[in-house]
Amino acid sequence: MKNTLMLDLETTGKRPGCCILSIGAAGIDKKGEEVNFYCRISYDKSKAEGFEDDSETLAWWLKQDTATRNESFGGNEDPQDVVNEFVDFVRKNFDTSARDFSIWSKGSDFDFPILKAYLDAYDLETPWPFWSQRDYRTLQAVFPFIKRAETNVEKHNALEDARAQMRGLITFMSLEAIFKEKPKNINKVNMGVTLD
């Protein structure tokens, strides 16, 4: 398995336009090597750029332990610099035009649109085609056994969450041979399609 990336964001909201606190990514690059990205964004600088908070999400952050909050809100990097660094990281390590490239997140309606709002704010193109985006949450719901493989060591840390989810994805992908074999009696439930 290569040319596969898992993305995770820590944010102050659930919709595009909220502040991103950190971007974490873990994957297997185009050469088959493990690569990671982690950068914490200055909350104050994001606010100054016009990004907003969700009061419900901020209330949730206040319930987290002090060390987790300090890590999440302690970034000092400029938002535009971080987004540029992430785009460079993706372009350097992945062949996003290849058919085998995929980028995953736990909730395709969360990480991807929130990151896109930052990309749009700085006139940057998304560095992958939309059809390469995958939803890890759906995979986790359909195959709950992969959750056991995650072994997340530090929750609510974008890099550690991405690494944990990547471990789950690798576990699932290691079972690929099982899915390549046609199940017996599949033609009995073929949804109106003749299967060979």
C-alpha positions as CSV (number, residue, x, y, z in Angstrom):
1,M,0.0,0.0,0.0
2,K,1.5,3.3,-1.0
3,N,0.4,6.8,-2.2
4,T,-2.2,7.0,0.6
5,L,-2.6,9.8,3.1
6,M,-4.8,10.2,6.3
7,L,-5.7,13.8,7.2
8,D,-6.9,15.1,10.6
9,L,-7.7,18.6,11.8
10,E,-8.2,20.0,15.2
11,T,-10.6,23.0,15.0
12,T,-12.8,25.4,16.9
13,G,-15.9,24.5,14.9
14,K,-17.6,22.0,12.7
15,R,-18.1,24.0,9.5
16,P,-15.9,25.7,6.9
17,G,-14.8,29.1,8.1
18,C,-13.9,27.9,11.6
19,C,-10.4,28.1,13.0
20,I,-8.0,25.3,12.3
21,L,-5.8,24.7,15.4
22,S,-3.6,22.1,13.8
23,I,-3.2,20.0,10.7
24,G,-1.9,16.4,11.1
25,A,-1.4,13.9,8.3
26,A,0.2,10.4,8.2
27,G,0.6,8.2,5.2
28,I,2.6,6.0,2.9
29,D,4.2,8.1,0.2
30,K,4.6,7.3,-3.5
31,K,7.8,5.4,-2.7
32,G,6.2,3.3,0.0
33,E,7.8,5.2,2.9
34,E,6.0,6.4,6.0
35,V,5.6,10.2,6.1
36,N,4.0,12.5,8.6
37,F,3.0,16.2,8.8
38,Y,2.1,18.1,11.9
39,C,1.8,21.9,12.4
40,R,0.0,24.0,14.9
41,I,-1.6,27.2,13.7
42,S,-1.8,30.4,15.8
43,Y,-5.4,30.6,17.0
44,D,-5.0,34.4,17.4
45,K,-3.7,34.8,13.8
46,S,-6.6,32.7,12.4
47,K,-9.1,34.9,14.3
48,A,-7.4,38.0,12.9
49,E,-7.8,36.5,9.4
50,G,-11.5,36.3,9.9
51,F,-11.9,32.6,10.8
52,E,-14.5,31.9,13.5
53,D,-15.4,29.7,16.4
54,D,-18.4,27.6,17.3
55,S,-19.5,28.1,20.9
56,E,-20.4,24.5,21.3
57,T,-17.0,23.4,20.1
58,L,-15.2,25.9,22.4
59,A,-17.3,24.6,25.3
60,W,-16.1,21.0,24.4
61,W,-12.5,22.1,24.4
62,L,-12.9,23.6,27.9
63,K,-13.8,20.1,29.1
64,Q,-10.5,18.6,27.9
65,D,-7.5,18.4,30.1
66,T,-5.1,21.3,30.4
67,A,-2.3,19.5,28.5
68,T,-4.6,18.8,25.5
69,R,-5.9,22.3,25.4
70,N,-2.4,23.8,25.6
71,E,-1.2,21.6,22.8
72,S,-4.2,22.4,20.6
73,F,-4.3,26.2,21.3
74,G,-0.5,26.7,21.7
75,G,0.4,27.1,18.0
76,N,2.2,30.1,16.8
77,E,2.5,29.5,13.1
78,D,0.9,31.8,10.5
79,P,-2.2,30.1,9.0
80,Q,-1.1,30.9,5.4
81,D,2.4,29.5,6.0
82,V,1.0,26.3,7.5
83,V,-1.4,25.7,4.6
84,N,1.4,26.4,2.1
85,E,3.7,23.9,4.0
86,F,0.9,21.3,3.9
87,V,0.3,21.7,0.2
88,D,4.1,21.4,-0.4
89,F,4.2,18.3,1.8
90,V,1.5,16.6,-0.3
91,R,3.0,17.6,-3.7
92,K,6.5,16.4,-2.6
93,N,5.5,13.1,-1.2
94,F,2.5,11.9,-3.2
95,D,1.6,11.4,-6.8
96,T,-1.9,12.9,-6.6
97,S,-2.6,12.4,-10.3
98,A,-2.1,8.6,-10.1
99,R,-5.2,6.4,-10.0
100,D,-4.0,4.7,-6.8
101,F,-3.7,8.0,-4.8
102,S,-6.2,8.4,-2.0
103,I,-6.6,10.8,0.9
104,W,-8.8,9.8,3.8
105,S,-10.3,11.7,6.7
106,K,-12.7,10.7,9.5
107,G,-15.7,12.5,8.1
108,S,-15.4,13.6,4.5
109,D,-17.9,16.4,5.4
110,F,-15.6,17.7,8.2
111,D,-11.8,17.9,7.4
112,F,-12.0,18.4,3.7
113,P,-14.4,21.3,3.5
114,I,-12.8,23.1,6.5
115,L,-9.3,22.7,5.0
116,K,-10.7,23.9,1.6
117,A,-11.9,27.1,3.3
118,Y,-8.3,27.9,4.3
119,L,-7.0,27.0,0.9
120,D,-9.6,29.3,-0.7
121,A,-8.8,32.1,1.7
122,Y,-5.2,32.0,0.4
123,D,-6.0,31.4,-3.2
124,L,-4.5,27.9,-3.2
125,E,-5.7,24.9,-5.2
126,T,-6.6,21.7,-3.4
127,P,-3.5,19.6,-4.2
128,W,-5.5,16.5,-5.1
129,P,-8.6,15.7,-7.3
130,F,-11.9,15.6,-5.4
131,W,-12.5,12.0,-6.5
132,S,-9.4,10.8,-4.4
133,Q,-11.1,11.8,-1.1
134,R,-12.2,8.9,1.1
135,D,-14.3,8.7,4.3
136,Y,-12.7,6.7,7.0
137,R,-15.7,7.1,9.4
138,T,-17.8,5.1,7.0
139,L,-15.1,2.4,6.7
140,Q,-14.9,2.3,10.5
141,A,-18.7,1.9,10.9
142,V,-18.9,-0.9,8.3
143,F,-15.8,-2.7,9.6
144,P,-15.7,-1.9,13.4
145,F,-12.8,-4.3,14.0
146,I,-10.4,-1.8,12.5
147,K,-11.0,0.5,15.5
148,R,-9.0,-2.1,17.6
149,A,-6.0,-1.6,15.4
150,E,-5.9,2.2,15.9
151,T,-4.4,2.2,19.4
152,N,-4.5,6.0,19.6
153,V,-1.8,7.2,22.1
154,E,-2.9,10.8,22.4
155,K,-6.5,11.8,21.6
156,H,-7.3,15.2,20.1
157,N,-3.8,15.6,18.7
158,A,-4.1,15.9,14.9
159,L,-1.0,13.9,14.1
160,E,-1.7,11.1,16.6
161,D,-5.3,10.9,15.4
162,A,-4.1,10.6,11.8
163,R,-1.6,8.0,12.7
164,A,-4.2,5.9,14.6
165,Q,-6.6,6.1,11.7
166,M,-3.9,5.2,9.3
167,R,-3.1,2.1,11.4
168,G,-6.8,1.1,11.1
169,L,-6.8,1.7,7.4
170,I,-3.6,-0.4,7.0
171,T,-5.3,-3.2,8.9
172,F,-8.3,-3.0,6.6
173,M,-6.2,-2.9,3.4
174,S,-4.1,-5.9,4.6
175,L,-7.3,-7.9,4.2
176,E,-7.6,-6.9,0.5
177,A,-6.9,-10.5,-0.7
178,I,-10.1,-11.6,1.0
179,F,-12.2,-9.1,-0.9
180,K,-10.7,-9.9,-4.3
181,E,-12.2,-13.4,-4.2
182,K,-15.9,-13.6,-5.4
183,P,-18.1,-14.8,-2.6
184,K,-20.2,-17.9,-3.2
185,N,-23.8,-17.4,-4.2
186,I,-23.3,-13.7,-4.9
187,N,-25.6,-14.0,-8.0
188,K,-28.5,-14.7,-5.6
189,V,-28.2,-11.1,-4.4
190,N,-27.1,-9.1,-7.4
191,M,-29.2,-6.0,-7.2
192,G,-30.5,-6.5,-10.7
193,V,-27.0,-6.9,-12.3
194,T,-25.6,-10.0,-13.8
195,L,-22.3,-10.7,-12.2
196,D,-19.7,-12.9,-13.8
